[in-house]
């Protein structure tokens, strides 16, 4: 067995608590657990944190499923499933688009509007919990740093030729899937 490779893997494993992916994933899980507990505590039984992905992208006057899917960086099918679940629970309604009979415009119900206010309070609760651990200054710095990474990803990497998903071969395959 190659001793150098073994040593390198052992070194990597010794430092696994500092792997960025693991830290971001665990932080997201912590946030999701806090949010889920908060929302259940105020009466949201069949509401998943994933539902907020759809709700936060709906404009006050309504939004098409295609626009919601693009804003949330997910497939139209995935967004349609979320919207169906939200409709069944009474958070949104779907209306025919007057300009395109094939499209559906998603609008908030009163219950959906209240859910957005409750979500805002939930995010304050999460910020308070994280602020208790990190301190307000570090929490704001963390948000700034993550914002820089998201900005780089959304404005440079996603459209870059360096992104393998933008390779002409991948684009051709993606068009076949659509």
C-alpha positions in Angstrom: 0.0 0.0 0.0 1.3 3.5 -0.9 2.3 5.1 2.4 2.3 8.6 1.0 -1.4 8.2 -0.1 -2.3 6.7 3.3 -0.7 9.6 5.1 -2.4 12.1 2.9 -5.8 10.5 3.5 -5.2 10.3 7.2 -4.3 14.0 7.3 -7.5 14.8 5.3 -9.6 12.7 7.7 -8.0 14.4 10.7 -9.2 17.7 9.4 -12.7 16.6 8.3 -14.5 18.8 10.8 -13.2 21.8 8.8 -14.5 20.7 5.4 -16.6 23.5 4.0 -19.3 21.3 2.5 -19.8 19.5 5.8 -19.9 22.8 7.7 -22.4 24.4 5.3 -24.5 21.3 5.3 -24.6 21.0 9.0 -25.3 24.7 9.5 -28.2 24.4 7.0 -29.6 21.4 8.9 -29.3 23.4 12.2 -31.2 26.3 10.6 -33.8 23.9 9.2 -34.3 22.2 12.5 -34.7 25.5 14.3 -37.2 26.7 11.7 -39.1 23.5 11.7 -39.4 23.5 15.5 -40.4 27.2 15.5 -43.1 26.7 12.8 -44.5 23.6 14.5 -44.5 25.5 17.7 -46.9 28.1 16.3 -49.2 25.6 14.6 -47.7 24.7 11.2 -48.3 21.0 11.1 -48.0 20.1 7.4 -45.5 22.8 6.5 -42.0 22.0 5.5 -39.2 24.4 5.4 -38.9 23.5 1.7 -42.2 25.1 1.1 -40.7 28.5 1.9 -38.6 28.1 -1.2 -41.8 28.6 -3.3 -43.5 31.1 -1.0 -40.6 33.6 -0.8 -40.4 33.9 -4.6 -44.1 34.7 -5.2 -44.7 38.3 -6.0 -47.6 40.1 -4.3 -49.5 40.3 -7.6 -48.8 36.6 -8.4 -46.0 34.7 -10.3 -46.0 32.0 -12.9 -44.6 28.5 -12.0 -41.9 28.9 -14.6 -40.7 32.2 -13.0 -40.9 30.6 -9.6 -38.8 27.6 -10.7 -36.2 29.8 -12.3 -36.0 32.1 -9.2 -35.6 29.1 -6.9 -33.1 27.4 -9.3 -35.2 24.3 -9.5 -37.1 22.4 -12.2 -40.6 23.4 -13.2 -41.8 19.9 -12.2 -40.3 20.3 -8.7 -41.8 23.7 -8.3 -45.2 22.4 -9.5 -45.1 19.8 -6.8 -44.4 22.4 -4.1 -47.2 24.6 -5.4 -49.6 21.7 -5.4 -48.7 20.9 -1.8 -49.1 24.6 -0.8 -52.5 24.7 -2.6 -53.7 21.6 -0.8 -52.8 23.3 2.5 -54.5 26.6 1.5 -51.4 28.8 1.3 -51.7 29.7 -2.4 -54.2 29.6 -5.2 -53.5 29.1 -8.9 -55.3 31.1 -11.6 -55.1 30.9 -15.3 -52.7 33.4 -16.8 -54.8 35.8 -18.9 -51.9 36.1 -21.4 -51.1 32.4 -21.7 -53.9 29.8 -21.3 -51.2 27.1 -20.6 -49.7 28.9 -17.7 -50.8 29.2 -14.1 -50.3 32.3 -12.0 -49.7 31.5 -8.3 -51.1 33.9 -5.7 -51.0 34.1 -1.9 -54.1 33.3 0.1 -54.7 35.1 3.4 -53.1 32.0 5.0 -50.1 32.3 2.7 -49.6 36.0 3.6 -49.7 35.1 7.3 -47.2 32.4 6.6 -44.8 34.9 5.1 -45.1 37.1 8.2 -44.6 34.0 10.4 -41.5 33.1 8.3 -40.1 36.6 8.8 -40.5 36.1 12.6 -38.9 32.6 12.2 -35.9 34.1 10.5 -35.6 36.6 13.4 -35.7 33.7 15.8 -33.0 31.8 13.9 -30.8 35.0 13.7 -31.2 35.4 17.5 -30.2 31.8 18.1 -27.2 32.1 15.8 -26.3 35.5 17.2 -26.3 33.9 20.7 -23.7 31.5 19.6 -21.6 33.7 17.4 -22.3 37.2 18.6 -24.0 39.8 16.4 -20.9 41.0 14.7 -19.7 37.6 13.7 -23.2 36.7 12.4 -23.3 39.8 10.2 -19.7 39.0 9.0 -20.8 35.4 8.2 -23.8 36.7 6.2 -21.6 39.1 4.3 -19.1 36.4 3.5 -21.8 33.9 2.4 -23.4 36.7 0.3 -20.1 37.2 -1.5 -19.9 33.5 -2.4 -23.5 33.5 -3.6 -22.9 36.6 -5.6 -19.8 35.0 -7.3 -21.8 31.8 -8.0 -24.9 33.5 -9.4 -23.1 36.2 -11.4 -20.0 34.6 -12.6 -19.8 30.8 -12.2 -23.3 29.8 -13.4 -22.9 31.5 -16.7 -19.1 30.9 -17.0 -17.7 28.6 -19.7 -15.7 27.1 -16.8 -18.9 25.6 -15.4 -19.1 22.1 -16.9 -22.8 22.4 -17.1 -22.4 25.2 -19.7 -20.3 23.0 -22.0 -22.0 22.7 -25.4 -22.3 18.9 -25.0 -24.1 19.3 -21.6 -26.3 22.0 -23.1 -27.3 19.7 -25.9 -28.1 16.9 -23.5 -30.0 19.3 -21.3 -32.1 20.4 -24.2 -33.0 16.8 -24.9 -34.2 16.4 -21.3 -36.5 19.4 -21.5 
